[in-house]
């Protein structure tokens, strides 16, 4: 039985094989495609079609890439210059350089202030984006990002390096309004501007206010004298041996002494260049208010400062009064507030204290 089945299978194979060999071998319609057809026809056709499709795709990608590159290519604004490598520019106060997109600027000397008209300015030293207006640091490379226009203004005689498209003016007019380049983001900015706009305080040069610089006794008394409208010419002699009446602060020290606002360390010594402490500032403010009958309502409940033990007896009442009036509120210290009586007062604090005194008393 098994032998009969085997013979039938063999016969079937011979019949099918004969039919296959009778057909034209190697044709596309041949169900038993020959290896030569695969090599010579099918693969060649497949590669040809693939190349066509790849060429079309690559051409489309290339066109898209070229369009993008064309978009990114800096366009020279009318009247602009181009520096293919870093070129040095010199500035007088008020001079400026306007950076187009992809231009770079490196301040090397002097004081520069950047204003972003559109887009953004990148500090390449830390890849941070600057604010809309900021002071530039010497030796740092700044980059005008895509679609940007940035005006860099010199607020002193200065030198910088530029690369890319730019417009340049070596000199120009300094701002006519009160302007300081180191107040942006500072907690005392509003108080500093309040004082400067009224002529009570000036900057320290190069358009800087220096809000964190220490305050001397001479400086504090002079500012209070300006607030009081003192006529410096009215004081011709100094009550202290260490104060020359012809010094810029001399008449103001004489004025303050004449009204009991300051007493000096002794009858001969005022120490005008000593730095003023926060408790001294509180005492002088209270004496100034008393001298001119300036009053302010109590705005705060009395507090026990965490460092009350450091407050001297001679200033304790003044410290308490300024705290209740909200003129000097203290500094957060854990769950309470510290007064820091022995800390040196700084210009920003002085501005805030005097502004609060004037506003709370209705004199602003």
Order of alpha helices (4+ residues) and beta strands (2+ residues): alpha-alpha-beta-beta-beta-beta-beta-beta-beta-beta-beta-beta-alpha-alpha-alpha-alpha-alpha-beta-beta-alpha
